Amino acid sequence: MRLSKLTTIIGLAVGLSVLGASGVGAATRNTVVLTPGFGYVNPGGVLLNPFNPPAKNWLPGHRGVDLAVPVGDTGLLDSAGKPLVGGMVVAPAPGEVTFAGLVAGKPVVTILHPDGLKSSFEPLLAVVALGAMVAAGDVIGVVGAWPANVTPHCDYPCVHWGVRRGETYLDPLILIGAPPIVLMPTN
């Protein structure tokens, strides 16, 4: 299933309006609207948490970005044939689905792109099969449609997008042409 650029733009606008109307202060502070660039597209929505890599590989850090995903009727059906309600996440670039399953109890989807980069998304209920070839903009999964035992990643329905070249994590925002995020002190 492919989303048009217009649908993506509408989804971003809905995401911004939902965040603004919900009163989620942390979600609206430091919000950046993501725009396409470098052949990659925004897979989800509005930035909630930026890339914050650790100083050393073994230290804690945020090795990706969290994107708020507008939630609604996806037009998809679950395994029981009931409407699947959640937020749709799309492939940021073409590639092969190299993983679609659970990691530590959370649903994860990983795509290997032709340029050698790997995109991973969690928590994301896969709507694509292992080995599937996807194009940029194809729906790969749904946020918010997981079982009750899966803990949400953010206060607002979101997906964590991590990108690696080999074992090195990269800032996914660079791939979609977003400006670097610089957080300023509030005092």
C-alpha positions in Angstrom: 0.0 0.0 0.0 1.5 3.4 -1.0 0.7 6.7 0.6 0.8 9.7 -1.7 2.9 12.8 -0.8 -0.4 14.6 -0.2 -1.5 12.0 2.3 1.8 12.3 4.1 1.4 16.1 4.2 -2.1 15.8 5.5 -0.9 13.2 8.1 1.7 15.6 9.3 -0.8 18.4 9.6 -3.2 16.2 11.5 -0.4 15.1 13.7 0.5 18.7 14.5 -3.2 19.6 15.2 -3.7 16.5 17.4 -0.6 17.2 19.4 -1.6 20.8 19.8 -5.1 20.0 20.8 -4.2 17.2 23.2 -2.3 19.5 25.6 0.8 17.2 25.6 3.3 19.8 26.6 6.4 17.6 26.1 5.2 16.7 22.6 4.8 20.2 21.4 8.0 21.6 23.0 10.9 21.3 20.5 8.6 20.0 17.8 10.1 19.9 14.2 8.0 19.1 11.1 10.0 16.7 9.0 10.3 17.2 5.3 11.5 14.8 2.5 15.1 14.9 1.3 18.0 12.7 0.1 15.6 10.2 -1.4 14.2 9.2 2.0 10.7 10.1 3.3 9.4 10.8 6.7 8.1 7.4 8.0 5.9 8.7 10.7 5.1 12.2 11.7 6.3 14.9 14.1 9.5 14.7 16.1 9.1 14.0 19.8 12.6 13.1 20.9 15.8 13.8 18.9 18.8 11.6 18.3 21.1 11.7 21.3 24.0 9.2 20.8 26.1 8.2 23.8 29.7 9.4 24.1 30.8 5.8 24.1 29.0 2.8 22.5 28.4 1.1 25.8 26.8 4.1 27.5 23.1 4.9 27.5 21.7 7.2 24.9 18.9 7.7 22.4 20.1 6.0 19.2 17.3 7.2 17.0 14.4 9.5 16.9 10.8 9.2 18.3 8.1 10.3 15.8 4.5 11.0 16.9 2.1 9.1 14.6 -1.4 10.3 14.1 -3.9 7.6 15.1 -7.1 6.7 13.4 -8.8 4.0 11.3 -6.0 2.5 9.1 -8.4 0.9 6.6 -6.6 -2.4 7.4 -8.0 -5.5 9.1 -6.5 -7.4 12.0 -6.1 -11.2 12.0 -9.7 -11.6 13.2 -11.0 -9.4 10.4 -11.8 -6.4 12.6 -10.7 -2.8 11.7 -7.2 -2.0 12.8 -7.0 1.3 14.6 -3.6 2.9 15.0 -1.1 5.1 13.3 0.4 4.0 10.0 4.2 4.0 9.5 5.7 3.9 6.0 9.1 2.8 4.7 11.4 5.7 4.5 13.2 4.3 1.4 13.0 1.2 -0.7 14.5 -2.0 0.7 13.9 -5.6 2.0 12.2 -6.4 5.3 14.9 -8.3 7.1 13.1 -8.6 10.4 9.4 -8.5 11.5 8.8 -9.9 14.9 9.4 -9.4 18.6 12.5 -8.2 20.4 12.3 -8.3 24.2 8.5 -8.5 23.8 8.2 -5.5 21.6 7.1 -5.6 17.9 10.0 -4.5 15.6 10.4 -4.1 11.8 13.8 -3.7 10.2 14.5 -2.8 6.6 17.8 -3.1 4.7 18.0 -0.3 2.1 20.0 -0.5 -1.1 22.6 2.0 0.2 23.5 -0.4 3.0 21.7 1.5 5.8 19.3 -0.4 8.1 16.1 1.3 9.4 14.5 -0.3 12.5 11.1 0.7 14.0 9.7 -0.1 17.4 7.2 -0.7 18.7 5.6 -1.4 15.4 3.1 -4.1 14.5 4.2 -5.3 11.1 1.8 -5.4 8.1 4.7 -6.6 5.9 6.2 -10.1 5.8 9.9 -11.1 6.3 11.6 -10.9 3.0 9.1 -8.5 1.4 10.5 -5.8 -0.9 9.0 -2.3 0.0 9.2 1.0 -1.8 9.5 4.4 -0.1 6.0 5.3 1.2 4.7 1.7 1.5 2.9 1.1 4.8 5.1 -1.3 6.9 3.3 -1.3 10.2 0.9 0.2 12.6 1.6 2.0 15.9 -0.8 1.6 18.8 -2.4 -1.7 17.6 -0.3 -4.0 19.8 -1.4 -6.2 22.6 -2.0 -4.8 26.1 1.3 -6.3 27.4 3.4 -4.1 25.2 4.5 -0.9 26.9 4.2 2.2 24.8 7.5 3.9 23.9 6.2 7.5 24.4 3.4 9.3 26.2 1.8 9.9 22.8 1.5 7.1 20.1 4.9 7.2 18.5 7.5 5.0 16.7 11.2 4.9 17.5 13.2 5.1 14.2 16.8 4.0 14.4 19.3 3.9 11.5 22.6 2.0 11.3 25.5 1.8 8.9 27.1 -1.4 10.1 27.2 -1.1 13.9 27.2 2.8 13.8 24.0 4.6 14.6 23.1 7.6 12.5 20.7 10.5 13.0 17.7 9.5 10.8 16.7 13.2 10.4 19.8 13.8 8.2 18.3 11.3 5.7 15.1 13.3 5.2 16.8 16.7 5.0 15.7 17.9 8.4 17.9 20.6 10.0 20.0 19.6 13.0 18.2 19.8 16.3 19.7 22.1 18.9 18.0 22.2 22.3 18.4 25.4 24.2 18.2 25.8 28.0 14.8 27.1 29.1 16.2 29.4 31.9 
